[in-house]
Structure formats: C-alpha cells, structure tokens
C-alpha cells in the first residue's frame, strides 16, 4: 500500500454536476426523426390461456404504425441462467399463456402516447382463465396447477449446502433455537423508470439506447430472441437514474421496442409508467426462512440449519442466484462449522422476483441477526460480544464456497461501532421505549459463477495514451449513478501517474468496448478495476520500454510515474513528462498511439465471489407504545470496503443504503391480492423521504484486499443488508418484543407490544 | 488481381436507405436539454479596424445567455498549414481588424434563433474603415494596403517548379503559343450548410457534433484556439449533407459554438444560413493563368511555362496547397520534359478561398486543355491524337514530384472514349453549331505532404473480430456521402472472407478511433483503405495461427478465407467457419476478442500523392448562335480509378461530378463587388438542376495500382476537372471561337461569336 496521489481521494462523482444542472441526456430525453411511442398491453389475468387476439380495430386507428403480438415473435424464450436452458422461460410477448397479471400480450407503436394508449384499448384479447397459485401453500400443494408446463412441480430451483455435520453439531450444543422469519416484496423505485429507444437500420443492425445495468445482458438477450447475432445488436447505456438490481435483466420494453423498430423501420421508445415499474418489473424476493441455530453456553456458534422458500413469481430470471446467495449468506459473516441449507424457489402467478441491492443477503441476514439477539438474550451475553466471538477473520475459508477470505475487517468494524455508539452505556442506560441494536453482514465483491454463459472475459478494458498527456479509457462498465466511472479513472490516473482530469472515459456502449457483465453483485470495482489496471499497466510498460532507452537506463534501475512525470526511481531528478514519454513511444511506433489491453476473470476464488466485504451497523430507536410508530434516531455503520478508492463515494453509498435499508425495515411493502399489486404508486407504497431520515454516520474501516485493485472491494450493496436486523434488535432492546417479519409496521409493533403486555398480565 | 467476393461489387451505399427514408440524424437534428442557438455578427466592412464593441444593450435582451467578442478569446490564430506558423492567420473572432466583408466580430448564444438575431442587431461596433484591395492589381501594387501587417506584400505564398530547361525547350519547339485564362469563384453548395453543436462538460471536456470532412482538423484547431489539449476535445461527425472541400477547414461557427458552450455551460448550436454559406465559407480559388506551351510539328509537347495568380482572399487557409497543386497539375497528365511554374497566392479583402473538389487542378487543367486544342488546330492534328501522343504512361516519373507513376490508364481511357463517342465521325460530320471536344485529366490519390504537422499516422484503423462471425471496424474516416464507409467494409469483408453485412463500422468520431486526416485529396480509399486492410490482416493472422494448430497444418500449407470459411488452400474441404475460428482464437486468449491494428502513412511516394488517377472526357454541345445558349448533349467520361472497389459508387461520383463540372463550365459564378458577394442565394447563383443535365455516360477503365488497396485509387474528385475544357473545346469545334474564361456564359458566347463574325467580314 504505497501512498497514492489520486486513489483514496474524495473526488466528486464526475457525473454529479452535469446531472444537477440539467445537462445530462437520459434515454428518455433522446429525440430522433420519426420517433414512435410504444406501449404494451398487459394481461388482466394472473394465469390464462390466450385464445385469440384481434388487433383489426386497433390497427385501423389513425396514427398507429404497427401492432405486434406473440405471433410476430420467434417464440424464443430468454432468461439470465443461460447455462441452464430450463431456466429460460420468459417471453418478450406471451405466445400461449399469460402467467401473471401484467404479462405482456401485445405492443403498439404509434405517433404519440395518446394514440398508442387508445390503440391498446381497441385490442381484443380472448382468454381462457386458468386456476392460479399465489402462495407457497397453493403452489406447492400436491396437484397444484403448474405455472409452467413440463415441470414436475412449481418448485423449479432447489439449492442445497452441506458443510460439516449439522446433526452432530446440534447435539454438541448447549442451546438450540428455531425461528421462522418472513421478508416482504420490495420495489426498487429508481427515479427513472425502465426506458429504451430502439432503432433498426436497413442493413440489419439494431441499436438500443437503454437505461440498463448491463448493456451486455440486454445485447445478448435481444440477439437471442430476435434471431440476430450478438454483435448485430448495439446497446448504449446513457445516464441511468438508478437501477438497484431492477435493470440487470431483460425486459419486455426492450424486446418490444426493438421488434417494433424492426417492423416499422422507425425508432421506437417505450418508457414504463410508474405503475408499470411497480407491477411488471422485478421485486426483491419475498422469503420464508426457517432458521435453527445451536450454540455453546459461551455463545460459540456450532451449527445452523436454514430452510428457505423463495417466491420467484411467474418467471425464473435471476432467482436461482438469489436461492444460492440466500443459502450462502445465511452463514456469513460468522464462523459456523456445521451448516445445512435447503432453498426452494417456487413458481407462483405473482409478478416475477429478481435481484435487488444486497441480493439474496438481506433476507437471511435479517433472520440470522434477529435470532442471534434472541440467543444472546437467552444466554445473557451482550449481543455485540456474541458477534465479536463468532466473527469471521481473514484467512478463514468456507468449504466449497470461499476457499479463503483474503481480507476481513469485521472485528475492527464491531469494535469501532462499539466505541462510536457508546454501546455499553446505551445498552444499560437508555430510557424506557428506547433501544440500540447491532447487526453484522458480509457481501460478495464480484460474482463469479458464469450462469450467463459468457464467452468473453468478465471485464475487459482498453487504455489509449495520447501524446498531449491525456488518456482515453474504454470500458463497458455501467455507471448507474454509483460512480464507477469516477473510480476507474482514479485507478488509471494513479497507475499512470497523471491527474484525474487527464483521463477521459468512454463507457457503457457495447460497440466502443469489448467485455463486461454489468453493474451487479458489487463486481465493477473489483472486476473492471482489475481489467482497467491491467490495461493501464500494459500501456505503461510500452512507454517505459521507450523511456528506458531514452533515459539510458541501467539494468537495475526502475522507472516510476507520478505527478505527470516518468522518472528513475533511484534518481527522481532524471525524469521526462508523461506527454513527452508517450510522444516518444508513439514515434517509435510510426505514430501509432499506445494502447493497452487488460482483462479480468476471477480464478481460484471459489464458487461465489472474488472477495468479501464485511461490516456492522447499529441502530438506535424510539418506540411510541401508544401508536406503534418507531423512530430511528441514529444509524451508525462501520464498513470494511478494503481500500476506499474514493471515500466520498463510499459515504454516498452509505447514505443511500441507509435510506433503502430503513424503508425495507419499517415501511416498504409491495402488497398483492391474488396477483394484483395493491399499492403501485408512491402514494401507497411508502418510501422513506428526506425528513424521515435519521442522522446517519459512517465509519470506513480500510483493509487491504489482495484480489482487489489497490486493495479495494465492495462498498455499495452490503450496506443495505444489516438495517432490518439492527432496527429489529434495537426494538427488542427497547420493548422486549421480537420482530421476525419485515417490514416492522406500526400495526405490527402495536400488536407485538399488546401481546407482550398480555403475557405479562397473568 | 484475384477474383474477389465483395470487392468490385456494386453494393448500394450503406447510408442511402436511411437517408432517403428520413431516418438519418444530421447534426442540425440533434436536440439536447438546454440547447442554445448561436448566431455570429459579421463585419459590414471589407477592411477595418475594430475600435470598440458595445454589447451592453444586447446582453440585457431577455433570453440572451452570453455574448462573446475577440476580447473573450485567447487571440490564438489558426490555419491549416501548421507546419508554417506564418500561415496561421485566422481568428475565430476578430480581435483587432476585420479583413473581409463577413469576418466574425461577435457571437451570441440565446434561447432561440429570433432572440439571437435580435441581439445581433443590438450590438454596436465602432469601426475605422481601412483602404481595401479586391483585385490582383490593387493587391500587388507597390505600396498597396496590407491585408495582414508584418508581411512585405500581399503575396504571401510563392511556389515554383522547375523541371528540365524551359528556355532550351522552347528554342527546340516548332510552335509556341501563350494564352491567358481566367477561372471564377465557385461555391460548393452542399445541401446541408455548415452546422455544429458544442457541449462542454464541467470536467473540462468539449464535445462537438459537427458537419465536417475532418473531425481531426477541427479537433486540433479547436484545442489550439481554446487552450485545450487535443484529446480534451471530441469531435463527432454525423451524417454529412455534402462537403466538396468546403468542410475540410475550421470555421468560426465551430469556434464560437464551442467557446459559447464553455462560457454558458450549455450546449450551443450554430448553423449557417444559406446566405452565410455563400458569403463566409470558402470558395474555389479564382485564378489567372498565363500558359505558354511549345510543341514539335508532330504535336510532341516539349516545354511549358505556367504563371498563376491565385486570389486567396483574406486568410491563407489551405491555399498554399492549391498554389502547389495548380503548378503540379498544369503539367499532368502529359509528358512535358521542360516545365516551369510560378504560382503566387495573393491576399485580398475578398472572402477567403479554399479547397474544392478537384482541388487546384480544375483551373490549370482548363487552361492546358483549351490551349492544347488551339495548338492542335494550328498544327492540323486531331486533338484526341495530340493527347494520345503525349499521354503519361505507367512507369513515367516527374522529377521532384512523383518518383514513379505506378499505374496509368490514360491511353486506354482516350481510346475507349474515341470508340464510344464515334469521335472521328463526329469531328467530321456534326452539323453547323454542334461540336465535340475532349479533355484529359489526372488527379492525386491521397495527399502526402504533412502541412498540418500531424504526429499521428495519416490513417489508422482497428478491426475487432467477434465470435458470432461479425466484425467491428473502427475508423476515423469521414463519410460525407461519398460512400467511404461502404467501401472500407467491402475491403474488410474481402480480406476476412466474410459478407458485407457481417461488418459493422464505427466511424468519424475522434474518440472511438485513433487517426485519420479527413476526407480530402481523394485520400480515404487509398490511405484509410490501406490502414483498414492492415488491421484486418493483422486480426486474420492472429486467427490463422490458432486455426493452423486446430487443423493440424503442415508447414508448407497455407490458409485461405472465403465465404465465411477458413480453409487449407490446397485442401479446401478442410475448413472451419469464420465464427468458429474466431471463437477458438478468442478462447486461446482467455476470452479476449481478437483485435487487429493497422496504419498507413505514405512513404517513398514523393511530395504529392500516393498514386495518380487519370481519365478523359468528351462533351458534345449545341450552340444557339442567336442567344449564345449552349446545350450539352452528351458527356462521356472514361476514368482510370485502378480497381473499382464499388462500381456503383464510382458511377455515383461520376454523375455528381458531371453536374458540378457542367455548372462550373457554364453557369456557376460567385460574383463580388468591392468584397460584397452579389449573388448569395440559389435564385441568383445558378446551379445546374436535374432538367439541365445531359445524358452522362461513364466508362470505368480499371488498372491495378500497386500502392492502393486491392489496386484501387481515386474516383471522386478527378472527375470534376475536365468538364470546363471538354465543353470549351466542343464549343471551339462547334463555333471556331476560343473560350478562355469560366464560366462560359451565354453573354460570353454571344460576344465571342459576334467577334468572330466581324473578323470574317472584311
């Protein structure tokens, strides 16, 4: 860990100014000649066979340019788990059946939105309604109606983990308890809904401007479903107004806009309304978690069994990953030698679930963290001490999952939190109705398993050095507001010894870059960061070779690059400017600019992640026993993100995560009735707003992650995970009542307190 | 010359369909949030000192966002001949003096066009008018007012050529004649006027969407004048609605839009009106050519002396090149062993001149070709035979200019023309008032001399192979309608043995490409073509290495690529598909896509051009002796463009050239009075329209140019050159009168006929 010039500095997110001054052109802002507006007709049934679609009347409406239905498609199913063809079960437009209320049935392209909407009303669809399944009970019942034919049951994904010997483990325990936890459907709620503009040129090339977290996934899925080759499709990500996991997958707006553009020869935009955003995009997977944990008297964790049901909804999407992650992250961030997991993803006729920030981790973490406090209470151990005792350490490994945890600052995080929150004092002295709780977490830093079946490196970058001292960085990394562009530039500038403003980034376009899987699984810092560094170092090596000659370097002398100078390390006075050095290298190549390439695909890092981030959070709450309303007074998080490439951006992630975590803990709940979303608006779906937010404090614990660029790892998703547990545990402290269901609404709280009071009264 | 699969095929210009169906987004179509409209205040004086500019009132006009004058600039002068700093004499906004009527004095950015125009009217400029010079006589007179201070005279460029011994040559001649010729100012008249949109981001990066023939020249000049580094400026060329040489240079709209964007932080568009296009952009250089030529009795050319004055107007721009080319091309396409040239570019207070299709060649060619017919008449030799006798041949060289003409189909062109036009018969038998004339020409195929002082290769390209069988071609080549994108794709497809539609091109953007000088001097086919081929072959080599292993190639066996297959040449049954081969090569590189790079900078090809194209044209005319109106009945051109990469595009170039050539021969004339353009509109400036056009016939004579990709060379500019001469010679044939001034208007014709009639009457 040298001392850095650019890395580690709190450079403002490079996109901030242009965004706040209104200059950023988002996908929905794009105008082009002849642009048509597309709208999608949605199924009013949760489960039905399509008997007939009559578009005759709608087609005749003046201003309608084209209507497409499943019959206009190739009927090719898509999905995210391309490595398992049976998981490719979704269609851009339904061909035979609709499987949830909102399934895409037809799409219209018209000269304006009003015409498109009017046309939708004129389309007549004849359905044969089918019996539907909405709950685990209904879906898993013997002889239940099948959401997808051809499967034996609606349980289409089963994941198991078996570490150590759980039976023996439990036998050795002094105390074993089992609890059942419920987590809710959560909507991602980005400011910008799903939106894309498709354009098809007469030579057979499709271009999609898209608000997406993965230009590559969209490119591949578009190509597959439209019968094109991958590179006949270009996906260009513009500024993205938030994603949070909901823009990782492939959506019917992308499919329909593209197909309509191909059919009409004109550009087509489809932008989801807020209602569509709530009803037909993904949601966080609701889970029922049965967790059984056994400990020694002193609090040492010995064995755990976790059994989870996941409501995946009507299509598989990314939930096989969730199913896996919910198993793995039920174990983290503690040393539990014996662990067994059974996860079952269940088809229902609800809206499909998918990834969301803290993917698959938040749910089991809530269960585990709440249960730990109940155990601590039972054993009379301070919950913080219980965690310290069992915390994972660098050098630990999880058989079959993580060969080695190469960095882990969890213990330090807990200790810092303890100091910062005056933990002991508050645990003892907080008045009636107030409480403080802790929760710890871990998260992946760069997902590994190649379920998408890519033939490309996970990340690749190009770096071009210009003889005016500037550098171009070409990358497919998707900046979706998290600031990855900013930190990638920091890395390149650091490696080349130049300033932040010397680097221009060209990013997020499948045609000006080579490879990247997208912004998910907190992978970009580590995966693309490594690729970018390799590319920068490759370019630097080419320059150093020439500079070496120029400076008449002796064999043992080494060059360094810093502050725009390339110098002999042992004789820093002997230096030439970076621009001059590049110019010399370029001349030596007949004028051809110096280019470096670098790629990264994780190797030898096990099944799950390149690295693991850790952290601990404390919440302090005040519970109004009359109303059940909980106010969070403080939220303090200590996060181990390895080296913080940009502390300001880490802080930004923390602030956003706190907001999201609190909403999920206390207010957010996408509610369904027979497949129908009951609260598809910001009036009825309750997000925390600015005045609702408590003071949020962040403590960055820096470790050095050997697999990460400059020692960096994840700093964005992990932070959303602990809040449910921290709040519930604080409420346990404040009220003595256990909360095992998210969100913890005032009603829930009120009832729990009432129940508790009844118990007390004999 | 093997047999090709894609090269040589008449594939339609890839942009045609999107253009004719209205889908092409031109620069002027771009919309972005907060877009401001810029307008430029122009000098009403041809020569004046700026005493004061008062923008106070204009600044207060609601909707005005910013006004800039010379005081807001760095006062850095720019130009095209960067290798000679004294030729950098132009300013984006005048700081002290205005030098022609139309010089840019101030610029406004406002919320809309009306507001910007109103603001211009409110700007008060105090001028001190200075004596001005408009004609050669005025400008070259002893003690004439200097357009630019610091020079000894207004003659700021002098070019000389001296080959053989002209004095001795003339002494050996049997016949010597001297004539003086005049050529006019010609306006390029693209459908789309000059237009750009500038955007400046808060991190100091400037982006300019521009209708330009050279993104690179604009990038460099913008950086130089704005105090930025080259690569802090990105220039993106969109579809271009014609250039013809007028969009090669750097213009005040590009400068002012950029500076206004920097000052306002908002995007700014400046689009020239048609009037501005006529009055403040470039024009073809008007020349006065004194040509003295001596021949043997049998017509053998022995010596020539050419003395040319060029009205360069107020700024130097590219006219040093014109001055050179007008010297060189007064020699071509004939063997003239003794040649002397003196070219003087003169500063005047007229609008600046610049490059135009057939740059510097059209003017001396007119002189030479008309004079040849006068010589032929005198010697009693058929003009076609005179040309055949003196025609350059492959293997010839011109000392100091062209070490070796490596391909030349001129003789075949003349012979083909003779047959096709029934030359002999028509020369004898055409009725009174009808005539047929011939004219020959040569042109450069790729300018060489590095007057712009680039540090980059002249052209560079990247080729990326994808494992789905597609290929991406990255190039800075500027397709301005001529179809270079189409033929570059043909070359890549040919080299890789794939189909046209397998290649996607990413072009014309300084940030997604490395190097190219632009679309001028008919250089792209040969310069970028060579770069593209090298890149394709570099990529192919990488694939062949792996395929060789895969197919277990023996040492002596060679691979071929054709029809999407890579095969052993001697055993074509042993093949694998291109996609498979690329996939294998990619796997061998850990998934990294295969990329090839290639660059081309001419070497050992002399001072002027990588290669030379040749051709001959015949015009048949009918002269109305009552009105002086000339009707061109047929125009037949035989053109040697080496290998025609795409015969349909060559034809297209010919059709357009015929249109342009005829306008310049007969109707186009940008007229000036004391520096004021008298006819700045399509009402008064007479272009040939579709009904005016005669039948145009094209004969492609293919040679093989060793320096050209697949043997190709120029096919676009050369074709505009001969028409003035061919028409004048046909009129000489029809009427017996010599025409030495362009355009040959009905008035001119009428007077010449009258004069001739008077002479006949004793």
Interface residues (C-beta under 8 A of the other chain):
Chain A: X14 X17 X18 X21 X22 X23 X24 X25 X29 X31 X32 X33 X34 X199 X201 X202 X203 X204 X205 X223 X229 X230 X231 X232 X234 X265 X266 X267 X454 X455 X456 X457 X460 X464 X466 X467 X468 X469 X470 X472 X501 X504 X506 X511 X512 X514 X515 X583 X586 X587 X590 X591 X592 X593 X595 X597 X599 X601
Chain B: X14 X17 X18 X21 X22 X23 X24 X25 X29 X31 X32 X33 X34 X199 X201 X202 X203 X204 X205 X223 X229 X230 X231 X232 X234 X265 X266 X267 X454 X455 X456 X457 X460 X464 X466 X467 X468 X469 X470 X472 X501 X504 X506 X511 X512 X514 X515 X583 X586 X587 X590 X591 X592 X593 X595 X597 X599 X601
